Amino acid sequence: MTTQKKAEAKRAFLIEQATACLAEKGYAYVSLRDIAKESGVSLGILHYYFASKEELLLAVISSYKGRFMEELEREVIAAPSGEWSAALARVLCRSLQEDRKLHRLWYDLQVQAMYVPAFGEQVKDIRSRLHQLISRMLVRLQREEQTSLTIDEDSAISLIYSAIDGFLFQFLLDELQRPEETIARFEQAFAHLMHTLFSSESLSPESR
């Protein structure tokens, strides 16, 4: 293994360890020293790869959100016509079961973004990428279902993003909810939202 590949592997390992630590305790309650200890490296080594805790958090969120968006790309955007809604529900349900603490960290970052400019840029970039995915979905739906939006596309994107983001946040606030029950309620509410966003009755039954 080349020196560069070793460095990349070490950086990935540190991001993985930091992800577990930050997701468990929250940004405000974890120091670089804590992460170095959990990772089994010296603080100096951690500083070699990440100049600050802020830089490390950005790397953690970028890695996690990148994987989440790849899932959406692979399973929702590419789903056969008529199956995208069920695919979205599956991705969200699995994500709530497996990555609940990481979602919590994402909301932690958004709060911190109000005070740390660098976080604001990262949040803006991730939200923009998610908006682009929703836009692609809307374009595909209109083309394949031969229907049109009842409002302008930007407003529709904002409503859909807010519905999904709000749903995830509400779930995280209530640890007693089971993912399956929450998803069932979300599917029903989301179907109503999608039905109001399109002017035609041609949307597939699962989207009504």
SELOKOL-959956 format. One record per residue (C-alpha): residue in three letters; x, z, y. Coordinates in steps of 0.25 Angstrom, whole numbers, plus 2048, in hexadecimal, padded with zeros to 3 digits. Layout:
BEGIN
{r 'Ala'; {X; Z; Y}}
...
END
This chain:
BEGIN
{r 'Met'; {800; 800; 800}}
{r 'Thr'; {805; 7FC; 80E}}
{r 'Thr'; {808; 806; 819}}
{r 'Gln'; {7FC; 800; 820}}
{r 'Lys'; {7F3; 801; 815}}
{r 'Lys'; {7F7; 810; 812}}
{r 'Ala'; {7F4; 813; 821}}
{r 'Glu'; {7E6; 80C; 820}}
{r 'Ala'; {7E3; 814; 813}}
{r 'Lys'; {7E7; 821; 819}}
{r 'Arg'; {7DF; 81E; 825}}
{r 'Ala'; {7D3; 81B; 81D}}
{r 'Phe'; {7D5; 828; 815}}
{r 'Leu'; {7D6; 830; 821}}
{r 'Ile'; {7C9; 82A; 826}}
{r 'Glu'; {7C2; 82D; 819}}
{r 'Gln'; {7C6; 83B; 81A}}
{r 'Ala'; {7C2; 83D; 829}}
{r 'Thr'; {7B5; 836; 825}}
{r 'Ala'; {7B2; 841; 81B}}
{r 'Cys'; {7B7; 84C; 824}}
{r 'Leu'; {7AF; 848; 831}}
{r 'Ala'; {7A3; 844; 82A}}
{r 'Glu'; {7A2; 852; 823}}
{r 'Lys'; {7A5; 85A; 830}}
{r 'Gly'; {7A3; 852; 83C}}
{r 'Tyr'; {7AC; 84C; 847}}
{r 'Ala'; {7AC; 859; 84F}}
{r 'Tyr'; {7B0; 862; 844}}
{r 'Val'; {7BC; 85A; 83E}}
{r 'Ser'; {7CA; 859; 844}}
{r 'Leu'; {7D5; 850; 840}}
{r 'Arg'; {7DC; 85B; 83A}}
{r 'Asp'; {7D0; 85E; 831}}
{r 'Ile'; {7D0; 84F; 82C}}
{r 'Ala'; {7DF; 84F; 82A}}
{r 'Lys'; {7DD; 85B; 821}}
{r 'Glu'; {7D2; 855; 819}}
{r 'Ser'; {7DA; 848; 818}}
{r 'Gly'; {7E6; 84F; 813}}
{r 'Val'; {7EF; 84A; 81E}}
{r 'Ser'; {7F6; 850; 82A}}
{r 'Leu'; {7F0; 84F; 838}}
{r 'Gly'; {7FB; 846; 83C}}
{r 'Ile'; {7F8; 83C; 831}}
{r 'Leu'; {7E9; 83C; 836}}
{r 'His'; {7EE; 83A; 844}}
{r 'Tyr'; {7F6; 82F; 840}}
{r 'Tyr'; {7EA; 827; 83B}}
{r 'Phe'; {7E0; 82C; 846}}
{r 'Ala'; {7E4; 831; 854}}
{r 'Ser'; {7D8; 83A; 855}}
{r 'Lys'; {7CB; 83F; 84E}}
{r 'Glu'; {7C3; 835; 857}}
{r 'Glu'; {7CB; 829; 851}}
{r 'Leu'; {7C9; 82F; 843}}
{r 'Leu'; {7BA; 830; 845}}
{r 'Leu'; {7B9; 822; 84A}}
{r 'Ala'; {7C0; 81D; 83D}}
{r 'Val'; {7B7; 825; 834}}
{r 'Ile'; {7AA; 820; 83B}}
{r 'Ser'; {7AF; 812; 83B}}
{r 'Ser'; {7B2; 812; 82C}}
{r 'Tyr'; {7A5; 819; 828}}
{r 'Lys'; {79C; 810; 831}}
{r 'Gly'; {7A4; 804; 82D}}
{r 'Arg'; {7A0; 807; 81E}}
{r 'Phe'; {792; 809; 822}}
{r 'Met'; {790; 7FC; 82A}}
{r 'Glu'; {797; 7F5; 81E}}
{r 'Glu'; {78C; 7FB; 815}}
{r 'Leu'; {781; 7F6; 81F}}
{r 'Glu'; {787; 7E8; 81F}}
{r 'Arg'; {788; 7E7; 810}}
{r 'Glu'; {77B; 7ED; 80C}}
{r 'Val'; {771; 7EC; 817}}
{r 'Ile'; {775; 7E0; 820}}
{r 'Ala'; {778; 7D8; 813}}
{r 'Ala'; {76C; 7DC; 80B}}
{r 'Pro'; {762; 7D2; 806}}
{r 'Ser'; {757; 7CF; 80F}}
{r 'Gly'; {74C; 7D9; 80D}}
{r 'Glu'; {756; 7E4; 808}}
{r 'Trp'; {75D; 7E8; 815}}
{r 'Ser'; {754; 7F4; 818}}
{r 'Ala'; {756; 7FA; 80A}}
{r 'Ala'; {765; 7F7; 80B}}
{r 'Leu'; {766; 7FF; 818}}
{r 'Ala'; {75E; 80A; 812}}
{r 'Arg'; {768; 80B; 806}}
{r 'Val'; {774; 80B; 80F}}
{r 'Leu'; {76F; 816; 818}}
{r 'Cys'; {76A; 81E; 80C}}
{r 'Arg'; {778; 81D; 806}}
{r 'Ser'; {77F; 820; 813}}
{r 'Leu'; {777; 82C; 815}}
{r 'Gln'; {77A; 831; 807}}
{r 'Glu'; {789; 82E; 807}}
{r 'Asp'; {78D; 82E; 816}}
{r 'Arg'; {784; 838; 81D}}
{r 'Lys'; {790; 83F; 823}}
{r 'Leu'; {796; 833; 828}}
{r 'His'; {78A; 82F; 82F}}
{r 'Arg'; {78A; 83D; 835}}
{r 'Leu'; {798; 83A; 83A}}
{r 'Trp'; {793; 82D; 840}}
{r 'Tyr'; {789; 834; 849}}
{r 'Asp'; {794; 83E; 84C}}
{r 'Leu'; {79C; 833; 852}}
{r 'Gln'; {791; 82E; 85A}}
{r 'Val'; {78F; 83B; 861}}
{r 'Gln'; {79E; 83C; 863}}
{r 'Ala'; {79E; 82E; 869}}
{r 'Met'; {796; 834; 875}}
{r 'Tyr'; {7A3; 83B; 879}}
{r 'Val'; {7AF; 833; 873}}
{r 'Pro'; {7B0; 824; 878}}
{r 'Ala'; {7B7; 81F; 86C}}
{r 'Phe'; {7AC; 824; 863}}
{r 'Gly'; {7A2; 81D; 86C}}
{r 'Glu'; {7A9; 810; 869}}
{r 'Gln'; {7A8; 812; 85A}}
{r 'Val'; {79A; 816; 85A}}
{r 'Lys'; {796; 80A; 863}}
{r 'Asp'; {79E; 800; 859}}
{r 'Ile'; {797; 806; 84D}}
{r 'Arg'; {789; 805; 853}}
{r 'Ser'; {78C; 7F7; 857}}
{r 'Arg'; {790; 7F3; 849}}
{r 'Leu'; {783; 7F9; 844}}
{r 'His'; {77B; 7F2; 84E}}
{r 'Gln'; {781; 7E5; 84A}}
{r 'Leu'; {77D; 7E8; 83B}}
{r 'Ile'; {76F; 7EA; 840}}
{r 'Ser'; {76F; 7DE; 848}}
{r 'Arg'; {773; 7D5; 83C}}
{r 'Met'; {768; 7DC; 834}}
{r 'Leu'; {75E; 7D8; 83E}}
{r 'Val'; {763; 7CA; 83F}}
{r 'Arg'; {762; 7C8; 830}}
{r 'Leu'; {754; 7CF; 82F}}
{r 'Gln'; {74E; 7C6; 83A}}
{r 'Arg'; {754; 7B9; 833}}
{r 'Glu'; {750; 7BD; 825}}
{r 'Glu'; {743; 7C3; 828}}
{r 'Gln'; {73F; 7B9; 832}}
{r 'Thr'; {73B; 7C3; 83C}}
{r 'Ser'; {73F; 7C8; 84A}}
{r 'Leu'; {742; 7D5; 851}}
{r 'Thr'; {737; 7DB; 85A}}
{r 'Ile'; {742; 7E0; 864}}
{r 'Asp'; {74F; 7DB; 868}}
{r 'Glu'; {75A; 7DC; 85E}}
{r 'Asp'; {763; 7E6; 865}}
{r 'Ser'; {757; 7F0; 866}}
{r 'Ala'; {754; 7EE; 857}}
{r 'Ile'; {762; 7F1; 854}}
{r 'Ser'; {762; 7FE; 85C}}
{r 'Leu'; {755; 802; 855}}
{r 'Ile'; {75A; 7FF; 847}}
{r 'Tyr'; {768; 806; 84A}}
{r 'Ser'; {761; 812; 850}}
{r 'Ala'; {757; 813; 844}}
{r 'Ile'; {763; 813; 83A}}
{r 'Asp'; {76C; 81C; 842}}
{r 'Gly'; {761; 826; 845}}
{r 'Phe'; {75D; 827; 837}}
{r 'Leu'; {76B; 82A; 833}}
{r 'Phe'; {76C; 835; 83D}}
{r 'Gln'; {75F; 83B; 83A}}
{r 'Phe'; {763; 83C; 82B}}
{r 'Leu'; {770; 843; 82F}}
{r 'Leu'; {768; 84D; 837}}
{r 'Asp'; {760; 851; 82B}}
{r 'Glu'; {769; 854; 81F}}
{r 'Leu'; {75D; 858; 816}}
{r 'Gln'; {758; 849; 816}}
{r 'Arg'; {75B; 841; 809}}
{r 'Pro'; {760; 833; 80C}}
{r 'Glu'; {756; 82D; 803}}
{r 'Glu'; {74A; 833; 80B}}
{r 'Thr'; {750; 830; 818}}
{r 'Ile'; {753; 822; 814}}
{r 'Ala'; {744; 820; 810}}
{r 'Arg'; {740; 825; 81E}}
{r 'Phe'; {74A; 81C; 825}}
{r 'Glu'; {746; 810; 81D}}
{r 'Gln'; {737; 812; 821}}
{r 'Ala'; {73A; 814; 830}}
{r 'Phe'; {744; 809; 830}}
{r 'Ala'; {73A; 7FF; 82A}}
{r 'His'; {731; 802; 835}}
{r 'Leu'; {73B; 800; 83F}}
{r 'Met'; {73F; 7F2; 839}}
{r 'His'; {731; 7EE; 839}}
{r 'Thr'; {72F; 7F1; 847}}
{r 'Leu'; {73C; 7E9; 84B}}
{r 'Phe'; {737; 7DC; 845}}
{r 'Ser'; {72B; 7D3; 849}}
{r 'Ser'; {728; 7CD; 83C}}
{r 'Glu'; {722; 7D3; 82F}}
{r 'Ser'; {72C; 7CB; 827}}
{r 'Leu'; {736; 7D7; 825}}
{r 'Ser'; {737; 7DB; 816}}
{r 'Pro'; {72E; 7E6; 811}}
{r 'Glu'; {739; 7F0; 811}}
{r 'Ser'; {73C; 7EE; 81F}}
{r 'Arg'; {72D; 7F2; 823}}
END
